[in-house]
Amino acid sequence: MLITCPYCKTRSSHEFSYLGDAALLNRPEHDAPERVWTDYVYLRHNPRGTHEELWYHGAGCGAWLKVARDTASHEILNVELVRP
């Protein structure tokens, strides 16, 4: 799979680290029940089709990217730089 970094251009996905869903997760309160924390840490949606993900270009420029990818074909549909 190839990802086009805005700074480094097209690179192998091996240069990047997948960080998960780009949607914001709502962190439970510190005193939430263990079941709630277990769900927060381990359960994620596994959609088929277009999905926005966070990727980190660790073996390159160090940029954080939001990648829109088709999970069925692995086609990269869009790449955006994530700005703080």
N, C-alpha and C positions, 0 to 999 in steps of 0.2 A: 504494500500500500504506500502511495506517495502522498505527502502533505506539502502544500506550498506555503512556506513561511513568508510573511511580508518582508522580512529582512534578508533571509538566506536563500530564497527561491525554493524550487522543488527539491525535497529531500526524502529519503527513506523514512518510514514510520519508526524504524529502529533508533533514530536519533531523538525520538520524542518519548515522553512518558504519558500514558493515559491516566487522567486524574478523575474521571467519572462524569456524571451527568452535569451539564452546565446550568441546570435549573437550581435555584437556591433551595437548600434544605433548611427546614426550621429546626434548629437545635432545641432539644427538650430542656426543661428547667433542670437544674442540678439535682433536685430531689425527686425527679420523676421516677416512676416504678421501673424496675429492671427490664420488664417486657418492652416498655417504650424505648429505652436505650438500646436494647437488642435490635428492635425494628429500625431505629435510626442508623445504627452502625452497619447492619448486615443486609437489610432488605432494600433493593432498588428495582425500579421498573426495567424490563428488558424488552423494549418495543421492537417491533419489526417495521422497518421503513425509516423515514427521516428522523434523526435524533441529534440534538446538540450536545456536544461533549467538550470537556476541557482537556487540553493537551499542553504539556510543557516541553519546550525545545531545549532539553538539558545538554545534549551533545552539540549544541549550536549556540545561538545568541542568547538563550535564556528567556525567550519570550513566552508568555502565556497566551494560548490561542483558544478561541471558541470555534470548533469545527462542526459543521453540519454534515452528517454522514448518513448514507443509506445503510442500515445495519444488515440488510439482506445481500446487497451486492458489494458493500464496502466502498462504493463510489463517494468521493468527496464532493459535496455540492457547494460548499462555501467555507471560507476561512476568514476569521476576523481576529485582529489583535485585541486582547483584553486589556483595557486600561483601568488602572486603580481609581 
